Amino acid sequence: MFRLYIDEDSADRNLVQALRARGVDVITAQEADMIERTDDEHLQFATSRNRVLYSFNRGDFFRLHSQYLAEGKDHAGMLLARQQHYSVGEQMRRVLKVMALKSAADMRNCVEFLSAWG
């Protein structure tokens, strides 16, 4: 199971608690003192700690993913979701589904969209 970093726009206390209750190693931007940082700083932080980044900021992070690949830079992976589209329970189920089927190695330099994991 890969480890997760949830950026400040996506951190929901209930989601974090639900994931932790199911054994997920998750840290939030607030816990990591990463509030009001750039998207690149969030991605660098997650990657430096070998954590997959979870965010609602799909467009910006997908562009950053493309930029990283074009520059030959690695990241630990991204799991992107539509904001206000899923309940906490649905987010949790989909995240757990990805985690059950993808390893940290599988997620390296990969972007997964929560919408594909229904």
TORZANU-668686 format. One record per atom (N, C-alpha, C): x, y, z; residue number from 0; atom name. Coordinates in steps of 0.02 Angstrom, whole numbers. Atoms other than C-alpha are relative to their C-alpha. Example, Ala and Ser with C-alpha at 12.3 -4.5 7.8 and 13.67 -1.06 7.14 Angstrom:
BEGIN
{r {45; -59; 0}; 0; 'N'}
{r {615; -225; 390}; 0; 'CA'}
{r {45; 60; 0}; 0; 'C'}
{r {-42; -59; -3}; 1; 'N'}
{r {684; -53; 357}; 1; 'CA'}
{r {-39; 55; 37}; 1; 'C'}
This chain:
BEGIN
{r {42; -59; 0}; 0; 'N'}
{r {0; 0; 0}; 0; 'CA'}
{r {44; 62; 0}; 0; 'C'}
{r {-40; -61; 2}; 1; 'N'}
{r {71; 169; -47}; 1; 'CA'}
{r {-22; 49; 54}; 1; 'C'}
{r {15; -51; -50}; 2; 'N'}
{r {77; 317; 72}; 2; 'CA'}
{r {-28; 61; -36}; 2; 'C'}
{r {38; -54; 31}; 3; 'N'}
{r {-30; 471; 41}; 3; 'CA'}
{r {15; 67; 32}; 3; 'C'}
{r {-5; -69; -22}; 4; 'N'}
{r {-8; 659; 54}; 4; 'CA'}
{r {-59; 37; -29}; 4; 'C'}
{r {60; -36; 23}; 5; 'N'}
{r {-168; 763; 45}; 5; 'CA'}
{r {14; 75; 3}; 5; 'C'}
{r {-15; -72; 2}; 6; 'N'}
{r {-144; 943; -11}; 6; 'CA'}
{r {-54; 40; 37}; 6; 'C'}
{r {44; -41; -43}; 7; 'N'}
{r {-228; 1088; 78}; 7; 'CA'}
{r {-70; 10; -28}; 7; 'C'}
{r {67; -9; 29}; 8; 'N'}
{r {-373; 1106; -45}; 8; 'CA'}
{r {-43; -62; 7}; 8; 'C'}
{r {36; 63; 0}; 9; 'N'}
{r {-422; 924; -27}; 9; 'CA'}
{r {-7; -32; 68}; 9; 'C'}
{r {0; 30; -67}; 10; 'N'}
{r {-394; 889; 157}; 10; 'CA'}
{r {-68; 7; 33}; 10; 'C'}
{r {63; 3; -36}; 11; 'N'}
{r {-554; 838; 242}; 11; 'CA'}
{r {12; -44; 61}; 11; 'C'}
{r {-14; 36; -62}; 12; 'N'}
{r {-540; 785; 424}; 12; 'CA'}
{r {-34; -68; 1}; 12; 'C'}
{r {36; 63; 0}; 13; 'N'}
{r {-672; 650; 401}; 13; 'CA'}
{r {31; -51; -47}; 13; 'C'}
{r {-33; 45; 47}; 14; 'N'}
{r {-585; 576; 249}; 14; 'CA'}
{r {65; -26; 30}; 14; 'C'}
{r {-64; 19; -30}; 15; 'N'}
{r {-417; 576; 338}; 15; 'CA'}
{r {-11; -51; 56}; 15; 'C'}
{r {16; 46; -55}; 16; 'N'}
{r {-493; 491; 491}; 16; 'CA'}
{r {-22; -68; -27}; 16; 'C'}
{r {25; 63; 29}; 17; 'N'}
{r {-583; 361; 384}; 17; 'CA'}
{r {57; -40; -31}; 17; 'C'}
{r {-56; 35; 30}; 18; 'N'}
{r {-424; 319; 288}; 18; 'CA'}
{r {47; -28; 54}; 18; 'C'}
{r {-44; 23; -54}; 19; 'N'}
{r {-319; 308; 446}; 19; 'CA'}
{r {-31; -59; 37}; 19; 'C'}
{r {34; 55; -35}; 20; 'N'}
{r {-449; 195; 527}; 20; 'CA'}
{r {6; -65; -39}; 20; 'C'}
{r {-8; 58; 42}; 21; 'N'}
{r {-420; 77; 381}; 21; 'CA'}
{r {73; -15; -16}; 21; 'C'}
{r {-70; 17; 4}; 22; 'N'}
{r {-232; 75; 401}; 22; 'CA'}
{r {41; 39; -51}; 22; 'C'}
{r {-36; -39; 50}; 23; 'N'}
{r {-184; 206; 271}; 23; 'CA'}
{r {47; 49; 35}; 23; 'C'}
{r {-49; -48; -23}; 24; 'N'}
{r {-26; 305; 306}; 24; 'CA'}
{r {-11; 65; -39}; 24; 'C'}
{r {18; -63; 33}; 25; 'N'}
{r {-86; 481; 266}; 25; 'CA'}
{r {21; 59; 42}; 25; 'C'}
{r {-18; -62; -32}; 26; 'N'}
{r {-23; 654; 306}; 26; 'CA'}
{r {-31; 57; -41}; 26; 'C'}
{r {31; -57; 34}; 27; 'N'}
{r {-106; 820; 266}; 27; 'CA'}
{r {50; 58; -5}; 27; 'C'}
{r {-41; -61; 7}; 28; 'N'}
{r {-31; 985; 210}; 28; 'CA'}
{r {5; 38; 65}; 28; 'C'}
{r {-1; -36; -64}; 29; 'N'}
{r {-81; 1062; 376}; 29; 'CA'}
{r {47; -34; 49}; 29; 'C'}
{r {-44; 36; -46}; 30; 'N'}
{r {7; 926; 476}; 30; 'CA'}
{r {73; 8; -19}; 30; 'C'}
{r {-69; -6; 26}; 31; 'N'}
{r {162; 948; 367}; 31; 'CA'}
{r {23; 73; -2}; 31; 'C'}
{r {-16; -71; 2}; 32; 'N'}
{r {160; 1138; 387}; 32; 'CA'}
{r {13; 24; -72}; 32; 'C'}
{r {-8; -17; 71}; 33; 'N'}
{r {136; 1157; 199}; 33; 'CA'}
{r {-58; 44; -26}; 33; 'C'}
{r {56; -43; 20}; 34; 'N'}
{r {-11; 1279; 197}; 34; 'CA'}
{r {27; 60; -39}; 34; 'C'}
{r {-15; -57; 44}; 35; 'N'}
{r {-7; 1414; 62}; 35; 'CA'}
{r {66; -8; -37}; 35; 'C'}
{r {-59; 13; 41}; 36; 'N'}
{r {132; 1332; -36}; 36; 'CA'}
{r {-23; -9; -73}; 36; 'C'}
{r {16; 9; 70}; 37; 'N'}
{r {139; 1318; -225}; 37; 'CA'}
{r {-14; -73; -14}; 37; 'C'}
{r {12; 69; 20}; 38; 'N'}
{r {80; 1163; -315}; 38; 'CA'}
{r {65; -39; -8}; 38; 'C'}
{r {-65; 33; 8}; 39; 'N'}
{r {260; 1123; -360}; 39; 'CA'}
{r {30; -18; 67}; 39; 'C'}
{r {-26; 15; -67}; 40; 'N'}
{r {310; 1135; -177}; 40; 'CA'}
{r {-36; -59; 32}; 40; 'C'}
{r {38; 57; -26}; 41; 'N'}
{r {170; 1015; -129}; 41; 'CA'}
{r {24; -65; -33}; 41; 'C'}
{r {-22; 60; 35}; 42; 'N'}
{r {226; 892; -262}; 42; 'CA'}
{r {71; -20; 20}; 42; 'C'}
{r {-68; 14; -23}; 43; 'N'}
{r {408; 907; -212}; 43; 'CA'}
{r {0; -30; 70}; 43; 'C'}
{r {5; 26; -68}; 44; 'N'}
{r {362; 879; -30}; 44; 'CA'}
{r {-23; -73; -1}; 44; 'C'}
{r {27; 68; 3}; 45; 'N'}
{r {258; 725; -70}; 45; 'CA'}
{r {52; -48; -28}; 45; 'C'}
{r {-50; 42; 32}; 46; 'N'}
{r {393; 655; -183}; 46; 'CA'}
{r {60; -13; 45}; 46; 'C'}
{r {-58; 8; -44}; 47; 'N'}
{r {533; 685; -58}; 47; 'CA'}
{r {-14; -49; 56}; 47; 'C'}
{r {20; 46; -53}; 48; 'N'}
{r {435; 579; 66}; 48; 'CA'}
{r {-32; -63; -29}; 48; 'C'}
{r {27; 58; 35}; 49; 'N'}
{r {383; 448; -63}; 49; 'CA'}
{r {-75; -9; 14}; 49; 'C'}
{r {73; 1; -11}; 50; 'N'}
{r {198; 492; -45}; 50; 'CA'}
{r {-36; 21; -63}; 50; 'C'}
{r {43; -18; 56}; 51; 'N'}
{r {66; 497; -180}; 51; 'CA'}
{r {-41; 61; 21}; 51; 'C'}
{r {37; -61; -14}; 52; 'N'}
{r {-13; 669; -188}; 52; 'CA'}
{r {-74; -9; -19}; 52; 'C'}
{r {73; 2; 12}; 53; 'N'}
{r {-204; 676; -174}; 53; 'CA'}
{r {-24; 72; -2}; 53; 'C'}
{r {22; -69; 8}; 54; 'N'}
{r {-286; 835; -238}; 54; 'CA'}
{r {-63; 5; -42}; 54; 'C'}
{r {56; -19; 43}; 55; 'N'}
{r {-443; 912; -311}; 55; 'CA'}
{r {23; 45; -57}; 55; 'C'}
{r {-27; -47; 48}; 56; 'N'}
{r {-332; 1028; -413}; 56; 'CA'}
{r {25; -38; -62}; 56; 'C'}
{r {-17; 45; 55}; 57; 'N'}
{r {-337; 915; -567}; 57; 'CA'}
{r {39; 33; -56}; 57; 'C'}
{r {-31; -32; 57}; 58; 'N'}
{r {-291; 1037; -704}; 58; 'CA'}
{r {72; 20; 13}; 58; 'C'}
{r {-67; -25; -15}; 59; 'N'}
{r {-141; 1117; -621}; 59; 'CA'}
{r {49; -57; 13}; 59; 'C'}
{r {-47; 55; -14}; 60; 'N'}
{r {-68; 954; -557}; 60; 'CA'}
{r {12; -44; -61}; 60; 'C'}
{r {-12; 38; 61}; 61; 'N'}
{r {-93; 865; -723}; 61; 'CA'}
{r {51; 37; -44}; 61; 'C'}
{r {-50; -40; 37}; 62; 'N'}
{r {2; 1008; -808}; 62; 'CA'}
{r {69; -8; 32}; 62; 'C'}
{r {-64; 8; -35}; 63; 'N'}
{r {137; 992; -675}; 63; 'CA'}
{r {29; -69; -13}; 63; 'C'}
{r {-21; 68; 17}; 64; 'N'}
{r {145; 804; -706}; 64; 'CA'}
{r {33; 0; -69}; 64; 'C'}
{r {-27; -2; 69}; 65; 'N'}
{r {171; 836; -893}; 65; 'CA'}
{r {67; 37; -2}; 65; 'C'}
{r {-62; -39; -3}; 66; 'N'}
{r {304; 967; -854}; 66; 'CA'}
{r {57; -42; 30}; 66; 'C'}
{r {-51; 42; -32}; 67; 'N'}
{r {397; 848; -738}; 67; 'CA'}
{r {26; -52; -49}; 67; 'C'}
{r {-22; 51; 48}; 68; 'N'}
{r {399; 711; -870}; 68; 'CA'}
{r {42; 30; -56}; 68; 'C'}
{r {-37; -33; 54}; 69; 'N'}
{r {457; 832; -1005}; 69; 'CA'}
{r {70; 20; 22}; 69; 'C'}
{r {-64; -20; -27}; 70; 'N'}
{r {599; 889; -892}; 70; 'CA'}
{r {41; -58; 28}; 70; 'C'}
{r {-34; 59; -25}; 71; 'N'}
{r {647; 711; -844}; 71; 'CA'}
{r {1; -4; 76}; 71; 'C'}
{r {5; 2; -74}; 72; 'N'}
{r {596; 739; -662}; 72; 'CA'}
{r {-50; -53; 21}; 72; 'C'}
{r {45; 51; -26}; 73; 'N'}
{r {513; 605; -558}; 73; 'CA'}
{r {-45; 28; 54}; 73; 'C'}
{r {43; -14; -58}; 74; 'N'}
{r {368; 615; -437}; 74; 'CA'}
{r {-28; -67; 23}; 74; 'C'}
{r {23; 62; -31}; 75; 'N'}
{r {290; 485; -322}; 75; 'CA'}
{r {-69; -21; -22}; 75; 'C'}
{r {66; 17; 26}; 76; 'N'}
{r {122; 489; -410}; 76; 'CA'}
{r {-52; 50; 23}; 76; 'C'}
{r {56; -45; -16}; 77; 'N'}
{r {-41; 584; -407}; 77; 'CA'}
{r {-65; -38; -5}; 77; 'C'}
{r {68; 25; 1}; 78; 'N'}
{r {-219; 538; -368}; 78; 'CA'}
{r {-44; 61; 1}; 78; 'C'}
{r {37; -62; 9}; 79; 'N'}
{r {-334; 674; -432}; 79; 'CA'}
{r {-75; -12; -3}; 79; 'C'}
{r {73; 8; -4}; 80; 'N'}
{r {-520; 698; -399}; 80; 'CA'}
{r {-35; 66; -14}; 80; 'C'}
{r {42; -60; 11}; 81; 'N'}
{r {-659; 819; -444}; 81; 'CA'}
{r {-25; 24; 68}; 81; 'C'}
{r {22; -30; -63}; 82; 'N'}
{r {-699; 938; -302}; 82; 'CA'}
{r {-76; -2; 5}; 82; 'C'}
{r {71; 1; -15}; 83; 'N'}
{r {-871; 920; -222}; 83; 'CA'}
{r {-39; -48; -45}; 83; 'C'}
{r {32; 48; 44}; 84; 'N'}
{r {-909; 772; -333}; 84; 'CA'}
{r {-16; -65; 36}; 84; 'C'}
{r {7; 63; -36}; 85; 'N'}
{r {-891; 628; -210}; 85; 'CA'}
{r {-11; 13; 74}; 85; 'C'}
{r {7; -3; -73}; 86; 'N'}
{r {-949; 602; -32}; 86; 'CA'}
{r {66; -24; 30}; 86; 'C'}
{r {-59; 24; -35}; 87; 'N'}
{r {-816; 565; 98}; 87; 'CA'}
{r {5; -76; -7}; 87; 'C'}
{r {0; 73; 6}; 88; 'N'}
{r {-868; 382; 94}; 88; 'CA'}
{r {20; -23; -69}; 88; 'C'}
{r {-17; 20; 69}; 89; 'N'}
{r {-855; 372; -95}; 89; 'CA'}
{r {74; 14; -15}; 89; 'C'}
{r {-71; -14; 8}; 90; 'N'}
{r {-684; 457; -94}; 90; 'CA'}
{r {41; -56; 32}; 90; 'C'}
{r {-36; 51; -37}; 91; 'N'}
{r {-625; 333; 37}; 91; 'CA'}
{r {0; -66; -38}; 91; 'C'}
{r {5; 63; 35}; 92; 'N'}
{r {-689; 182; -59}; 92; 'CA'}
{r {44; -1; -63}; 92; 'C'}
{r {-39; -3; 62}; 93; 'N'}
{r {-608; 239; -221}; 93; 'CA'}
{r {75; 3; 14}; 93; 'C'}
{r {-71; -3; -18}; 94; 'N'}
{r {-442; 283; -139}; 94; 'CA'}
{r {23; -69; 22}; 94; 'C'}
{r {-19; 67; -23}; 95; 'N'}
{r {-439; 113; -53}; 95; 'CA'}
{r {4; -49; -58}; 95; 'C'}
{r {-1; 44; 60}; 96; 'N'}
{r {-476; 28; -220}; 96; 'CA'}
{r {66; 10; -38}; 96; 'C'}
{r {-64; -14; 33}; 97; 'N'}
{r {-327; 115; -301}; 97; 'CA'}
{r {57; -31; 40}; 97; 'C'}
{r {-54; 25; -43}; 98; 'N'}
{r {-218; 70; -153}; 98; 'CA'}
{r {5; -76; 1}; 98; 'C'}
{r {0; 73; 1}; 99; 'N'}
{r {-269; -112; -161}; 99; 'CA'}
{r {30; -28; -64}; 99; 'C'}
{r {-22; 25; 65}; 100; 'N'}
{r {-220; -126; -344}; 100; 'CA'}
{r {65; 31; -26}; 100; 'C'}
{r {-61; -34; 23}; 101; 'N'}
{r {-72; -7; -363}; 101; 'CA'}
{r {50; 6; 56}; 101; 'C'}
{r {-54; -8; -49}; 102; 'N'}
{r {93; -11; -271}; 102; 'CA'}
{r {31; 69; -7}; 102; 'C'}
{r {-37; -63; 4}; 103; 'N'}
{r {205; 137; -236}; 103; 'CA'}
{r {41; 2; -66}; 103; 'C'}
{r {-38; 3; 62}; 104; 'N'}
{r {312; 79; -383}; 104; 'CA'}
{r {-45; 11; -61}; 104; 'C'}
{r {48; -11; 55}; 105; 'N'}
{r {158; 73; -497}; 105; 'CA'}
{r {-20; 73; -6}; 105; 'C'}
{r {23; -70; 1}; 106; 'N'}
{r {113; 251; -448}; 106; 'CA'}
{r {55; 49; -20}; 106; 'C'}
{r {-55; -45; 17}; 107; 'N'}
{r {285; 324; -483}; 107; 'CA'}
{r {-10; 31; -69}; 107; 'C'}
{r {9; -38; 62}; 108; 'N'}
{r {266; 460; -617}; 108; 'CA'}
{r {-67; -14; -34}; 108; 'C'}
{r {66; 18; 26}; 109; 'N'}
{r {85; 406; -638}; 109; 'CA'}
{r {-53; 47; 28}; 109; 'C'}
{r {59; -37; -23}; 110; 'N'}
{r {-77; 504; -627}; 110; 'CA'}
{r {-60; -46; -5}; 110; 'C'}
{r {62; 37; 0}; 111; 'N'}
{r {-236; 415; -578}; 111; 'CA'}
{r {-56; 49; 17}; 111; 'C'}
{r {58; -42; -13}; 112; 'N'}
{r {-405; 499; -584}; 112; 'CA'}
{r {-51; -41; 39}; 112; 'C'}
{r {46; 36; -43}; 113; 'N'}
{r {-526; 449; -446}; 113; 'CA'}
{r {-62; -22; -39}; 113; 'C'}
{r {60; 16; 40}; 114; 'N'}
{r {-667; 449; -575}; 114; 'CA'}
{r {6; -68; -35}; 114; 'C'}
{r {-10; 64; 35}; 115; 'N'}
{r {-591; 293; -657}; 115; 'CA'}
{r {-4; -59; 48}; 115; 'C'}
{r {-3; 53; -50}; 116; 'N'}
{r {-601; 194; -495}; 116; 'CA'}
{r {-67; -11; 35}; 116; 'C'}
{r {67; 8; -28}; 117; 'N'}
{r {-790; 180; -468}; 117; 'CA'}
{r {-21; -70; 13}; 117; 'C'}
